[in-house]
Amino acid sequence: MKRDAVAMTLLFDYYGTLLTQKQQELFDQYYNQDLSLAEIAENEGISRQGVHDAIARAEALLLEFEQKTGCMARGRRVAQALQTIESAAAAIVAGVENPAQEAETILAAVRAAKE
C-alpha cells in the first residue's frame, strides 16, 4: 500500500494541516515513524482496515490538494530558479566574459519562477 514515502512526506509537509487531526496522527505514524498498519491499529485501538482506509483517504486528499493548488511544484520551480540565479550572479561577480548572457539567464529563471 505504501506510496512513494518521500513524495508523501513532502505533500504532508505542505498540506498536512488540512487533514483531520486523526488523519495527521495516523499518517505520521505510518510514514514518519514507519509503523506497520497492525502496530498503528494496536496503538490506536482500531482495526487494521480502519487504519488503512484513513491513510488511503489522507493520501488521496494530499494528492488532490497538490493537483488543485500546485504549491509543491511551484516551490520546486522557485528553488530551481533561485539556484540558477545564484550561479549566474556569481559568474557576473567573478567577471565572466559575457555578463549579458548571464543576465539573460537570470531573467529566464525569473520568468520560469513566475509560471
All heavy atoms as an XYZ file, in Angstrom:
883
protein
N       0.808     -1.200      0.000
C       0.000      0.000      0.000
C       0.848      1.259      0.000
O       0.490      2.244     -0.616
C      -0.897      0.008      1.240
C      -1.612      1.328      1.415
S      -2.452      1.434      2.968
C      -2.347      3.170      3.238
N       1.986      1.214      0.670
C       2.769      2.432      0.869
C       3.181      3.029     -0.465
O       3.817      2.400     -1.275
C       4.000      2.144      1.725
C       4.617      3.388      2.325
C       5.695      3.042      3.318
C       5.224      3.389      4.681
N       6.257      3.291      5.702
N       2.799      4.290     -0.661
C       3.202      5.028     -1.859
C       4.634      5.512     -1.669
O       5.248      5.250     -0.645
C       2.273      6.216     -2.077
C       0.848      5.831     -2.379
C       0.034      7.097     -2.557
N      -1.357      6.790     -2.712
C      -2.030      6.965     -3.842
N      -1.438      7.423     -4.909
N      -3.310      6.694     -3.911
N       5.127      6.257     -2.625
C       6.463      6.828     -2.514
C       6.539      7.651     -1.228
O       5.923      8.715     -1.114
C       6.756      7.686     -3.740
C       8.098      8.371     -3.688
O       8.962      7.930     -2.903
O       8.288      9.341     -4.437
N       7.276      7.150     -0.258
C       7.313      7.753      1.075
C       7.847      9.187      1.048
O       7.333     10.057      1.750
C       8.138      6.895      2.027
N       8.851      9.445      0.242
C       9.418     10.796      0.181
C       8.390     11.782     -0.373
O       8.175     12.857      0.193
C      10.712     10.817     -0.669
C      11.205     12.228     -0.873
C      11.780      9.953     -0.016
N       7.734     11.399     -1.459
C       6.732     12.284     -2.061
C       5.571     12.521     -1.099
O       5.098     13.661     -0.942
C       6.223     11.693     -3.365
N       5.117     11.467     -0.444
C       4.005     11.609      0.503
C       4.403     12.490      1.688
O       3.608     13.325      2.149
C       3.555     10.238      1.015
C       2.702      9.473      0.044
S       1.077     10.252     -0.135
C       1.049     10.585     -1.857
N       5.620     12.328      2.179
C       6.082     13.137      3.302
C       6.174     14.611      2.905
O       5.808     15.499      3.684
C       7.432     12.624      3.826
O       7.274     11.252      4.209
C       7.909     13.405      5.017
N       6.641     14.879      1.693
C       6.692     16.265      1.215
C       5.289     16.854      1.086
O       5.054     17.999      1.477
C       7.420     16.346     -0.124
C       8.934     16.169     -0.070
C       9.517     16.076     -1.475
C       9.570     17.323      0.691
N       4.369     16.064      0.546
C       2.989     16.536      0.444
C       2.417     16.814      1.837
O       1.705     17.798      2.046
C       2.123     15.510     -0.287
C       2.325     15.416     -1.794
C       1.601     14.204     -2.356
C       1.863     16.683     -2.485
N       2.746     15.953      2.785
C       2.277     16.135      4.156
C       2.855     17.417      4.753
O       2.163     18.150      5.472
C       2.651     14.923      5.002
C       2.100     14.955      6.396
C       0.749     14.756      6.625
C       2.933     15.174      7.477
C       0.233     14.782      7.917
C       2.436     15.199      8.769
C       1.077     15.004      8.988
N       4.118     17.714      4.442
C       4.729     18.948      4.927
C       3.984     20.176      4.401
O       3.812     21.164      5.111
C       6.202     19.032      4.526
C       7.083     18.077      5.303
O       6.631     17.536      6.334
O       8.227     17.848      4.861
N       3.560     20.122      3.150
C       2.854     21.253      2.554
C       1.401     21.353      3.026
O       0.909     22.445      3.313
C       2.850     21.139      1.021
C       4.050     21.763      0.363
C       5.201     21.042      0.129
C       4.026     23.088     -0.041
C       6.307     21.616     -0.473
C       5.126     23.676     -0.656
C       6.260     22.927     -0.869
O       7.346     23.504     -1.462
N       0.710     20.211      3.055
C      -0.742     20.243      3.225
C      -1.257     19.495      4.454
O      -2.468     19.410      4.648
C      -1.417     19.627      1.995
C      -0.991     20.231      0.694
C      -0.205     19.523     -0.206
C      -1.381     21.525      0.349
C       0.181     20.074     -1.417
C      -0.993     22.091     -0.858
C      -0.214     21.358     -1.739
O       0.152     21.916     -2.929
N      -0.375     18.966      5.274
C      -0.796     18.138      6.396
C      -1.796     18.790      7.332
O      -2.693     18.122      7.853
N      -1.662     20.081      7.530
C      -2.582     20.761      8.452
C      -4.009     20.821      7.915
O      -4.929     21.142      8.673
C      -2.091     22.189      8.775
O      -1.948     22.924      7.563
C      -0.770     22.154      9.529
N      -4.202     20.518      6.643
C      -5.548     20.494      6.072
C      -6.263     19.178      6.348
O      -7.465     19.067      6.094
C      -5.478     20.753      4.562
C      -4.887     22.102      4.151
C      -4.746     22.184      2.640
C      -5.724     23.248      4.681
N      -5.529     18.186      6.835
C      -6.126     16.899      7.196
C      -6.711     16.992      8.602
O      -6.357     17.879      9.374
C      -5.061     15.799      7.166
C      -4.342     15.551      5.845
C      -3.239     14.513      6.035
C      -5.315     15.103      4.766
N      -7.582     16.042      8.931
C      -8.097     15.993     10.296
C      -6.955     15.615     11.240
O      -5.934     15.057     10.809
C      -9.216     14.951     10.442
O      -8.666     13.650     10.247
C     -10.359     15.211      9.464
N      -7.133     15.901     12.505
C      -6.107     15.565     13.499
C      -5.821     14.069     13.487
O      -4.666     13.645     13.550
C      -6.557     16.012     14.902
C      -5.494     15.830     15.967
C      -4.269     16.702     15.732
O      -4.383     17.833     15.275
N      -3.100     16.191     16.038
N      -6.872     13.250     13.378
C      -6.704     11.795     13.374
C      -5.928     11.347     12.126
O      -5.025     10.510     12.213
C      -8.074     11.102     13.434
C      -7.984      9.636     13.707
C      -7.376      9.420     15.074
C      -7.632      8.044     15.579
N      -7.021      7.842     16.889
N      -6.257     11.900     10.974
C      -5.525     11.563      9.748
C      -4.057     11.956      9.885
O      -3.174     11.211      9.463
C      -6.150     12.259      8.536
C      -7.460     11.676      8.098
C      -8.123     12.511      7.023
O      -8.012     13.745      6.997
N      -8.835     11.848      6.121
N      -3.804     13.120     10.472
C      -2.420     13.560     10.673
C      -1.664     12.575     11.555
O      -0.526     12.210     11.249
C      -2.384     14.945     11.318
C      -2.833     16.065     10.413
C      -2.831     17.398     11.127
O      -1.929     17.703     11.894
N      -3.862     18.206     10.878
N      -2.290     12.144     12.639
C      -1.632     11.214     13.564
C      -1.340      9.879     12.898
O      -0.233      9.338     13.024
C      -2.513     11.008     14.801
C      -2.621     12.231     15.684
C      -3.703     12.092     16.746
O      -4.281     10.995     16.900
O      -3.980     13.101     17.428
N      -2.319      9.331     12.190
C      -2.138      8.039     11.535
C      -1.088      8.138     10.426
O      -0.236      7.259     10.287
C      -3.469      7.526     10.985
C      -4.553      7.238     12.026
C      -5.854      6.838     11.350
C      -4.104      6.182     13.017
N      -1.172      9.213      9.652
C      -0.204      9.423      8.577
C       1.212      9.518      9.142
O       2.144      8.915      8.615
C      -0.559     10.697      7.803
C       0.225     10.878      6.544
C      -0.273     10.464      5.330
C       1.485     11.467      6.568
C       0.457     10.619      4.165
C       2.225     11.634      5.412
C       1.707     11.205      4.204
N       1.365     10.280     10.211
C       2.670     10.452     10.852
C       3.223      9.108     11.328
O       4.393      8.801     11.097
C       2.562     11.427     12.017
C       3.887     11.583     12.749
O       4.853     12.065     12.123
O       3.960     11.215     13.935
N       2.383      8.325     11.962
C       2.842      7.031     12.451
C       3.260      6.117     11.301
O       4.248      5.397     11.397
C       1.745      6.349     13.274
C       1.489      7.012     14.605
C       0.409      6.314     15.373
O       0.510      5.128     15.663
N      -0.649      7.060     15.710
N       2.521      6.165     10.221
C       2.795      5.267      9.091
C       4.018      5.705      8.289
O       4.899      4.908      7.993
C       1.559      5.210      8.188
C       1.644      4.175      7.102
C       1.686      2.817      7.407
C       1.659      4.543      5.769
C       1.751      1.862      6.402
C       1.714      3.603      4.768
C       1.760      2.257      5.087
O       1.826      1.321      4.096
N       4.066      6.988      7.932
C       5.149      7.455      7.064
C       6.378      7.961      7.815
O       7.501      7.707      7.396
C       4.649      8.553      6.114
C       3.920      7.995      4.924
C       2.539      8.013      4.847
C       4.617      7.406      3.874
C       1.877      7.487      3.762
C       3.965      6.869      2.784
C       2.594      6.910      2.728
O       1.946      6.371      1.649
N       6.182      8.676      8.888
C       7.330      9.264      9.579
C       7.924      8.342     10.632
O       9.142      8.315     10.814
C       6.947     10.609     10.209
C       6.570     11.636      9.163
O       7.038     11.589      8.034
N       5.699     12.555      9.528
N       7.061      7.611     11.338
C       7.562      6.704     12.356
C       7.746      5.286     11.836
O       8.257      4.429     12.541
C       6.618      6.710     13.568
C       6.514      8.071     14.218
C       5.512      8.069     15.354
O       5.379      7.098     16.075
N       4.799      9.186     15.510
N       7.304      5.039     10.595
C       7.471      3.757      9.904
C       6.848      2.584     10.658
O       7.395      1.489     10.687
C       8.951      3.492      9.606
C       9.139      2.502      8.466
O       8.250      2.437      7.596
O      10.156      1.784      8.464
N       5.698      2.828     11.272
C       4.980      1.749     11.941
C       4.114      1.016     10.920
O       3.650      1.600      9.940
C       4.095      2.302     13.059
C       4.805      3.016     14.207
C       3.782      3.527     15.216
C       5.805      2.110     14.888
N       3.884     -0.248     11.159
C       3.021     -1.026     10.276
C       1.564     -0.700     10.569
O       1.233     -0.125     11.619
C       3.261     -2.520     10.476
O       2.768     -2.928     11.748
N       0.687     -1.100      9.651
C      -0.734     -0.877      9.868
C      -1.198     -1.576     11.143
O      -1.993     -1.026     11.916
C      -1.535     -1.375      8.665
C      -1.298     -0.648      7.336
C      -2.072     -1.324      6.220
C      -1.656      0.816      7.439
N      -0.701     -2.779     11.369
C      -1.077     -3.540     12.565
C      -0.610     -2.834     13.844
O      -1.349     -2.771     14.829
C      -0.503     -4.951     12.492
N       0.597     -2.305     13.823
C       1.112     -1.589     15.003
C       0.291     -0.340     15.290
O      -0.033     -0.047     16.444
C       2.578     -1.205     14.786
C       3.532     -2.387     14.784
C       4.940     -2.004     14.337
O       5.071     -1.171     13.390
O       5.891     -2.535     14.931
N      -0.045      0.382     14.241
C      -0.851      1.588     14.412
C      -2.234      1.219     14.942
O      -2.753      1.864     15.854
C      -0.964      2.375     13.086
C       0.418      2.834     12.619
C      -1.904      3.572     13.244
C       0.448      3.368     11.202
N      -2.828      0.179     14.367
C      -4.151     -0.267     14.805
C      -4.140     -0.621     16.288
O      -5.045     -0.237     17.038
C      -4.596     -1.468     13.973
N      -3.098     -1.310     16.710
C      -2.977     -1.676     18.123
C      -2.821     -0.429     18.997
O      -3.466     -0.298     20.033
C      -1.782     -2.608     18.319
C      -1.638     -3.124     19.737
C      -0.482     -4.091     19.883
O      -0.207     -4.858     18.945
O       0.161     -4.055     20.958
N      -1.971      0.498     18.573
C      -1.758      1.736     19.330
C      -3.033      2.564     19.459
O      -3.273      3.193     20.484
C      -0.686      2.610     18.674
C       0.697      2.017     18.752
O       0.955      1.097     19.501
N       1.601      2.570     17.950
N      -3.819      2.601     18.386
C      -4.991      3.470     18.330
C      -6.281      2.786     18.768
O      -7.316      3.445     18.901
C      -5.168      4.018     16.908
C      -4.008      4.872     16.429
C      -3.849      6.156     17.224
O      -4.874      6.744     17.639
O      -2.695      6.569     17.445
N      -6.238      1.472     18.920
C      -7.431      0.742     19.327
C      -8.493      0.662     18.247
O      -9.690      0.660     18.531
N      -8.030      0.631     16.985
C      -8.953      0.486     15.857
C      -8.477     -0.660     14.992
O      -7.395     -1.213     15.208
C      -9.062      1.790     15.031
C      -7.684      2.233     14.493
C      -9.673      2.905     15.855
C      -7.733      3.481     13.616
N      -9.275     -1.017     14.003
C      -8.908     -2.147     13.151
C      -7.803     -1.758     12.168
O      -7.621     -0.577     11.841
C     -10.126     -2.645     12.370
O     -10.497     -1.686     11.396
N      -7.103     -2.762     11.701
C      -6.073     -2.555     10.687
C      -6.698     -1.948      9.436
O      -6.132     -1.057      8.800
C      -5.391     -3.891     10.378
C      -4.255     -3.777      9.396
C      -3.761     -5.186      8.997
N      -2.784     -5.124      7.947
C      -3.040     -4.852      6.668
N      -4.277     -4.606      6.289
N      -2.083     -4.816      5.777
N      -7.899     -2.428      9.072
C      -8.607     -1.906      7.904
C      -8.975     -0.437      8.100
O      -8.888      0.359      7.168
C      -9.877     -2.720      7.626
C     -10.586     -2.312      6.342
C      -9.741     -2.548      5.109
O      -9.122     -3.596      4.961
N      -9.696     -1.567      4.215
N      -9.352     -0.072      9.314
C      -9.672      1.326      9.606
C      -8.460      2.223      9.424
O      -8.565      3.330      8.888
N      -7.302      1.739      9.865
C      -6.057      2.486      9.677
C      -5.757      2.626      8.195
O      -5.453      3.720      7.704
C      -4.878      1.803     10.409
C      -3.561      2.482     10.062
C      -5.103      1.793     11.910
N      -5.870      1.525      7.475
C      -5.604      1.521      6.040
C      -6.498      2.530      5.324
O      -6.026      3.332      4.509
C      -5.827      0.116      5.470
C      -5.698      0.041      3.989
N      -6.731      0.335      3.129
C      -4.634     -0.277      3.211
C      -6.321      0.195      1.884
N      -5.043     -0.176      1.908
N      -7.792      2.499      5.627
C      -8.741      3.403      4.967
C      -8.444      4.872      5.285
O      -8.492      5.723      4.392
C     -10.173      3.060      5.378
C     -10.639      1.713      4.837
O      -9.960      1.144      3.956
O     -11.684      1.228      5.318
N      -8.124      5.161      6.535
C      -7.829      6.548      6.924
C      -6.575      7.058      6.231
O      -6.542      8.199      5.757
C      -7.682      6.645      8.440
N      -5.552      6.230      6.149
C      -4.314      6.646      5.485
C      -4.545      6.806      3.991
O      -4.059      7.763      3.376
C      -3.169      5.663      5.793
C      -2.799      5.753      7.276
C      -1.953      5.938      4.909
C      -1.826      4.698      7.747
N      -5.311      5.886      3.400
C      -5.616      5.988      1.967
C      -6.379      7.281      1.665
O      -6.104      7.957      0.667
C      -6.412      4.770      1.509
N      -7.327      7.638      2.532
C      -8.065      8.897      2.344
C      -7.129     10.097      2.485
O      -7.212     11.057      1.710
C      -9.210      9.000      3.353
C     -10.447      8.228      2.957
C     -11.662      8.593      3.819
N     -11.445      8.381      5.238
C     -11.601      7.215      5.879
N     -11.966      6.145      5.201
N     -11.396      7.124      7.176
N      -6.240     10.038      3.455
C      -5.290     11.137      3.647
C      -4.385     11.288      2.429
O      -4.140     12.408      1.966
C      -4.459     10.903      4.907
N      -3.894     10.168      1.909
C      -3.042     10.220      0.709
C      -3.796     10.833     -0.458
O      -3.261     11.696     -1.173
C      -2.577      8.806      0.327
C      -1.595      8.189      1.269
C      -1.334      6.722      0.973
O      -2.144      6.079      0.271
O      -0.313      6.217      1.461
N      -5.034     10.403     -0.652
C      -5.834     10.924     -1.763
C      -6.063     12.428     -1.605
O      -5.983     13.179     -2.590
C      -7.164     10.181     -1.838
N      -6.333     12.861     -0.392
C      -6.535     14.290     -0.146
C      -5.270     15.092     -0.418
O      -5.318     16.156     -1.045
C      -7.007     14.526      1.285
C      -8.458     14.175      1.583
C      -8.724     14.208      3.088
C      -9.398     15.129      0.854
N      -4.135     14.594      0.040
C      -2.868     15.301     -0.187
C      -2.579     15.435     -1.679
O      -2.172     16.503     -2.148
C      -1.718     14.582      0.522
C      -1.769     14.587      2.051
C      -0.680     13.691      2.623
C      -1.655     15.993      2.595
N      -2.804     14.357     -2.413
C      -2.591     14.402     -3.866
C      -3.567     15.378     -4.532
O      -3.191     16.121     -5.439
C      -2.731     13.002     -4.465
C      -1.615     12.031     -4.105
C      -2.008     10.599     -4.470
C      -0.315     12.422     -4.782
N      -4.795     15.393     -4.060
C      -5.795     16.317     -4.607
C      -5.433     17.769     -4.311
O      -5.564     18.641     -5.181
C      -7.166     15.992     -4.013
C      -8.292     16.831     -4.578
C      -9.645     16.470     -3.975
O      -9.789     15.383     -3.396
O     -10.554     17.305     -4.087
N      -4.965     18.030     -3.101
C      -4.550     19.396     -2.755
C      -3.437     19.865     -3.681
O      -3.460     20.992     -4.164
C      -4.072     19.476     -1.305
C      -5.130     19.203     -0.269
C      -4.787     18.609      0.932
C      -6.462     19.539     -0.472
C      -5.742     18.350      1.904
C      -7.439     19.288      0.487
C      -7.076     18.689      1.689
N      -2.467     19.000     -3.925
C      -1.356     19.379     -4.809
C      -1.848     19.579     -6.233
O      -1.428     20.507     -6.920
C      -0.239     18.343     -4.763
C       0.888     18.603     -5.740
C       1.602     19.942     -5.571
O       1.503     20.588     -4.502
O       2.284     20.365     -6.530
N      -2.728     18.696     -6.679
C      -3.251     18.815     -8.036
C      -3.988     20.146     -8.220
O      -3.851     20.799     -9.249
C      -4.182     17.647     -8.338
C      -4.742     17.657     -9.741
C      -5.712     16.517     -9.976
O      -6.339     16.005     -9.048
N      -5.847     16.115    -11.216
N      -4.741     20.550     -7.207
C      -5.536     21.775     -7.323
C      -4.718     23.036     -7.112
O      -4.972     24.052     -7.760
C      -6.698     21.736     -6.340
C      -7.771     20.751     -6.757
C      -8.949     20.771     -5.836
C     -10.006     19.807     -6.354
N     -11.196     19.789     -5.507
N      -3.747     23.001     -6.196
C      -3.012     24.229     -5.883
C      -1.631     24.294     -6.527
O      -1.156     25.382     -6.840
C      -2.828     24.396     -4.366
O      -1.984     23.351     -3.873
C      -4.162     24.380     -3.641
N      -0.961     23.166     -6.659
C       0.368     23.140     -7.254
C       1.444     23.805     -6.409
O       2.499     24.178     -6.930
N       1.213     23.952     -5.115
C       2.178     24.645     -4.245
C       3.535     23.957     -4.208
O       4.573     24.617     -4.254
C       1.634     24.769     -2.834
S       0.289     25.948     -2.681
N       3.536     22.648     -4.115
C       4.804     21.931     -4.025
C       5.590     22.061     -5.341
O       6.792     22.329     -5.320
C       4.574     20.451     -3.691
C       5.832     19.727     -3.283
S       5.495     18.111     -2.568
C       5.417     17.117     -4.026
N       4.908     21.910     -6.455
C       5.571     22.052     -7.756
C       6.106     23.470     -7.937
O       7.222     23.662     -8.432
C       4.606     21.694     -8.883
N       5.317     24.444     -7.520
C       5.749     25.842     -7.620
C       6.980     26.082     -6.744
O       7.918     26.769     -7.147
C       4.619     26.779     -7.201
C       4.929     28.237     -7.454
C       3.757     29.172     -7.134
N       2.508     28.754     -7.728
C       1.460     28.245     -7.046
N       1.520     28.108     -5.742
N       0.354     27.895     -7.668
N       6.988     25.500     -5.575
C       8.138     25.631     -4.677
C       9.402     25.056     -5.294
O      10.487     25.641     -5.159
N       9.258     23.916     -5.973
C      10.421     23.325     -6.653
C      10.914     24.226     -7.781
O      12.112     24.399     -7.977
C      10.078     21.939     -7.202
C      10.262     20.842     -6.184
C      10.023     19.500     -6.787
N       8.595     19.286     -6.572
C       7.790     18.569     -7.317
N       8.236     17.942     -8.340
N       6.526     18.438     -7.042
N       9.975     24.794     -8.562
C      10.375     25.698     -9.655
C      11.104     26.923     -9.121
O      12.113     27.352     -9.679
C       9.154     26.140    -10.466
C       8.645     25.123    -11.444
C       7.671     25.714    -12.453
N       6.635     26.552    -11.890
C       5.446     26.122    -11.452
N       5.161     24.845    -11.512
N       4.561     26.971    -10.972
N      10.613     27.482     -8.049
C      11.239     28.666     -7.460
C      12.625     28.317     -6.925
O      13.588     29.075     -7.137
C      10.342     29.274     -6.360
C      11.088     30.317     -5.556
C       9.084     29.872     -6.976
N      12.758     27.193     -6.255
C      14.063     26.781     -5.727
C      15.066     26.583     -6.860
O      16.227     26.999     -6.753
C      13.923     25.512     -4.899
N      14.618     25.953     -7.936
C      15.498     25.743     -9.086
C      15.879     27.088     -9.719
O      17.040     27.304    -10.084
C      14.810     24.848    -10.109
C      15.697     24.437    -11.257
C      14.982     23.479    -12.196
O      13.768     23.562    -12.378
N      15.731     22.570    -12.782
N      14.929     27.994     -9.836
C      15.207     29.319    -10.403
C      16.197     30.072     -9.536
O      17.131     30.712    -10.056
C      13.916     30.110    -10.562
N      16.039     29.999     -8.237
C      16.963     30.696     -7.336
C      18.383     30.142     -7.465
O      19.357     30.905     -7.425
C      16.479     30.598     -5.893
C      15.251     31.437     -5.556
C      14.752     31.120     -4.158
C      15.545     32.919     -5.711
N      18.480     28.848     -7.633
C      19.808     28.250     -7.812
C      20.446     28.741     -9.119
O      21.632     29.086     -9.154
C      19.703     26.728     -7.815
C      21.036     26.026     -7.866
C      20.874     24.511     -7.764
O      19.806     23.964     -7.984
N      21.953     23.838     -7.428
N      19.660     28.805    -10.174
C      20.159     29.310    -11.455
C      20.567     30.769    -11.334
O      21.623     31.180    -11.835
C      19.071     29.148    -12.541
O      18.745     27.764    -12.669
C      19.530     29.698    -13.876
N      19.748     31.564    -10.671
C      20.045     32.989    -10.482
C      21.324     33.163     -9.680
O      22.188     33.982    -10.024
C      18.863     33.700     -9.805
C      17.682     33.774    -10.777
C      19.256     35.090     -9.310
C      16.364     34.159    -10.129
N      21.462     32.386     -8.631
C      22.663     32.477     -7.799
C      23.923     32.147     -8.605
O      24.931     32.859     -8.518
C      22.543     31.540     -6.598
C      23.735     31.615     -5.658
C      23.583     30.681     -4.464
O      22.874     29.670     -4.559
O      24.199     30.989     -3.431
N      23.865     31.097     -9.412
C      25.025     30.714    -10.220
C      25.381     31.788    -11.247
O      26.555     32.118    -11.429
C      24.752     29.387    -10.943
O      24.590     28.347    -10.027
N      24.354     32.319    -11.897
C      24.602     33.351    -12.907
C      25.133     34.630    -12.271
O      26.057     35.265    -12.805
C      23.320     33.638    -13.695
N      24.593     35.014    -11.120
C      25.073     36.211    -10.435
C      26.516     36.031     -9.982
O      27.335     36.959    -10.091
C      24.169     36.541     -9.244
N      26.848     34.845     -9.496
C      28.219     34.566     -9.071
C      29.172     34.668    -10.263
O      30.294     35.178    -10.133
C      28.321     33.196     -8.428
N      28.728     34.206    -11.425
C      29.557     34.301    -12.628
C      29.788     35.755    -13.014
O      30.897     36.138    -13.419
C      28.910     33.529    -13.776
N      28.758     36.575    -12.890
C      28.902     38.002    -13.208
C      29.890     38.654    -12.248
O      30.776     39.408    -12.663
C      27.530     38.718    -13.170
C      26.660     38.231    -14.329
C      27.710     40.239    -13.228
C      25.205     38.692    -14.256
N      29.747     38.369    -10.974
C      30.643     38.942     -9.958
C      32.080     38.493    -10.206
O      33.030     39.267    -10.022
C      30.179     38.551     -8.535
C      31.222     38.887     -7.495
C      28.862     39.240     -8.213
N      32.251     37.253    -10.661
C      33.590     36.714    -10.905
C      34.211     37.295    -12.176
O      35.385     37.048    -12.454
C      33.544     35.194    -11.001
N      33.430     38.045    -12.942
C      33.981     38.687    -14.134
C      33.915     37.820    -15.373
O      34.837     37.828    -16.188
N      32.843     37.097    -15.540
C      32.662     36.253    -16.716
C      32.767     37.109    -17.982
O      32.472     38.307    -17.967
C      31.307     35.508    -16.637
C      30.146     36.455    -16.829
C      31.229     34.383    -17.639
N      33.178     36.478    -19.066
C      33.403     37.209    -20.323
C      32.127     37.822    -20.897
O      32.173     38.861    -21.527
C      34.026     36.269    -21.367
C      35.481     35.993    -21.108
C      36.097     35.166    -22.222
O      35.625     35.242    -23.381
O      37.051     34.441    -21.924
N      31.007     37.140    -20.710
C      29.768     37.623    -21.314
C      28.697     37.832    -20.233
O      27.795     37.019    -20.083
C      29.291     36.615    -22.371
C      28.156     37.149    -23.206
O      27.617     38.212    -22.928
N      27.785     36.400    -24.234
N      28.773     38.961    -19.508
C      27.784     39.186    -18.446
C      26.360     39.344    -18.975
O      25.400     39.036    -18.277
C      28.271     40.466    -17.759
C      29.172     41.119    -18.737
C      29.740     40.032    -19.597
N      26.217     39.802    -20.206
C      24.875     39.954    -20.781
C      24.194     38.595    -20.904
O      22.984     38.476    -20.654
C      24.953     40.636    -22.139
N      24.951     37.572    -21.253
C      24.388     36.213    -21.353
C      23.942     35.728    -19.976
O      22.879     35.125    -19.835
C      25.423     35.244    -21.950
C      24.927     33.808    -22.047
C      23.708     33.667    -22.935
O      23.618     34.286    -23.991
N      22.765     32.853    -22.511
N      24.734     35.998    -18.961
C      24.370     35.604    -17.598
C      23.125     36.372    -17.127
O      22.266     35.817    -16.449
C      25.534     35.824    -16.628
C      26.751     34.957    -16.921
C      26.469     33.464    -16.864
O      25.648     33.024    -16.028
O      27.068     32.732    -17.663
N      23.031     37.649    -17.508
C      21.854     38.438    -17.167
C      20.610     37.857    -17.833
O      19.535     37.793    -17.223
C      22.052     39.892    -17.575
N      20.752     37.407    -19.071
C      19.634     36.748    -19.772
C      19.242     35.458    -19.060
O      18.055     35.143    -18.951
C      20.006     36.453    -21.229
C      20.016     37.668    -22.118
C      18.633     38.313    -22.239
O      17.616     37.595    -22.219
O      18.588     39.547    -22.339
N      20.226     34.727    -18.562
C      19.951     33.508    -17.803
C      19.145     33.837    -16.550
O      18.199     33.134    -16.202
C      21.268     32.805    -17.420
O      21.975     32.465    -18.623
C      21.027     31.552    -16.601
N      19.530     34.916    -15.883
C      18.801     35.351    -14.682
C      17.364     35.717    -15.039
O      16.418     35.296    -14.358
C      19.531     36.527    -14.003
C      20.840     36.038    -13.385
C      18.630     37.194    -12.958
C      21.740     37.141    -12.879
N      17.180     36.483    -16.087
C      15.832     36.888    -16.497
C      14.976     35.681    -16.873
O      13.787     35.614    -16.533
C      15.900     37.884    -17.651
C      16.476     39.256    -17.295
C      16.671     40.091    -18.558
C      15.567     39.968    -16.306
N      15.564     34.715    -17.560
C      14.827     33.499    -17.923
C      14.414     32.718    -16.677
O      13.303     32.184    -16.605
C      15.674     32.623    -18.844
N      15.299     32.665    -15.698
C      14.978     31.966    -14.451
C      13.853     32.671    -13.705
O      12.961     32.023    -13.140
C      16.220     31.857    -13.576
N      13.858     33.990    -13.709
C      12.792     34.757    -13.063
C      11.450     34.470    -13.757
O      10.436     34.239    -13.104
C      13.102     36.258    -13.055
C      11.897     37.089    -12.650
C      14.290     36.547    -12.156
N      11.469     34.471    -15.082
C      10.231     34.181    -15.833
C       9.746     32.780    -15.523
O       8.543     32.552    -15.348
C      10.470     34.371    -17.328
C      10.516     35.834    -17.755
C      10.489     35.993    -19.264
N      11.720     35.566    -19.913
C      12.812     36.323    -20.063
N      12.813     37.563    -19.608
N      13.873     35.860    -20.667
N      10.650     31.812    -15.454
C      10.276     30.437    -15.152
C       9.669     30.321    -13.751
O       8.703     29.572    -13.539
C      11.474     29.508    -15.277
N      10.205     31.063    -12.816
C       9.689     31.018    -11.441
C       8.279     31.614    -11.363
O       7.495     31.196    -10.523
C      10.625     31.769    -10.515
N       7.966     32.540    -12.229
C       6.651     33.182    -12.212
C       5.548     32.305    -12.791
O       4.373     32.553    -12.545
C       6.697     34.495    -12.991
C       7.443     35.600    -12.288
C       7.414     36.865    -13.119
C       8.066     38.019    -12.433
N       8.012     39.245    -13.253
N       5.922     31.314    -13.581
C       4.912     30.460    -14.250
C       4.152     29.641    -13.266
O       4.533     29.225    -12.260
C       5.593     29.548    -15.260
C       6.169     30.279    -16.422
C       6.884     29.362    -17.395
O       7.057     28.163    -17.110
O       7.265     29.848    -18.441
